């Protein structure tokens, strides 16, 4: 049996850069700090469907959710920034 280790390259890079620890679950405040935005901005992105949130009181995000968001937020040549 092979051990499965989740791979979160974008999230791992951000938390390491900020000197934080990778966790499995994150609050709105945690995610805002990691992504460098306000809680209000995160709420807007959730409402607009750009960021998936969960009802895991008090947590709102899993590592998978933030990694998916970061993976989809990559801007390629020819795309406009938000």
C-alpha positions in Angstrom: 0.0 0.0 0.0 1.3 3.4 -1.0 0.9 6.3 1.4 -1.0 9.2 -0.1 0.4 12.7 0.6 -1.7 15.5 -0.8 0.1 17.9 -3.0 -0.6 21.6 -2.7 2.3 23.4 -4.5 0.7 26.9 -4.6 -0.7 26.8 -1.1 2.5 25.3 0.3 4.6 28.0 -1.3 2.4 30.8 0.0 2.3 29.6 3.6 6.0 28.9 3.6 6.7 32.5 2.3 4.5 33.9 5.1 6.2 31.7 7.7 2.9 29.9 8.4 2.1 26.2 8.8 0.1 24.2 6.3 -3.1 23.1 7.9 -6.1 21.0 6.7 -8.8 23.6 7.5 -8.8 27.3 7.4 -11.0 30.1 8.7 -11.9 33.2 6.7 -9.3 35.1 8.6 -6.6 32.5 7.9 -7.4 32.4 4.2 -7.5 36.2 4.0 -4.0 36.3 5.5 -2.6 33.6 3.2 -4.1 35.2 0.0 -3.3 38.8 1.1 -6.9 40.1 0.8 -9.6 41.3 3.1 -12.3 39.1 4.6 -14.8 41.1 2.6 -12.9 40.3 -0.6 -13.1 36.6 0.2 -16.8 36.9 0.9 -17.3 38.5 -2.4 -15.4 35.8 -4.2 -17.5 33.1 -2.4 -20.7 34.9 -3.4 -19.5 35.2 -7.0 -18.6 31.5 -7.2 -14.9 32.2 -7.6 -14.0 30.5 -4.3 -15.6 27.4 -2.8 -16.4 27.6 0.9 -17.8 25.0 3.3 -19.9 25.0 6.4 -17.3 23.5 8.8 -17.9 26.0 11.7 -15.6 27.8 12.5 -13.7 26.7 9.4 -14.7 27.6 5.9 -12.0 26.1 3.6 -10.1 22.9 3.2 -6.6 23.0 1.7 -8.1 21.6 -1.5 -10.4 24.6 -1.8 -7.6 27.1 -1.5 -5.3 25.1 -3.8 -8.0 24.9 -6.4 -8.6 28.7 -6.2 -4.9 29.4 -6.5 -4.5 27.0 -9.4 -7.4 28.7 -11.3 -6.1 32.2 -10.5 -3.0 31.8 -12.7 -2.9 34.5 -15.3 -1.5 33.5 -18.7 -0.3 35.8 -21.4 -3.1 37.6 -23.0 -5.5 37.5 -20.0 -6.6 40.5 -18.1 -6.0 40.7 -14.4 -9.0 41.1 -12.0 
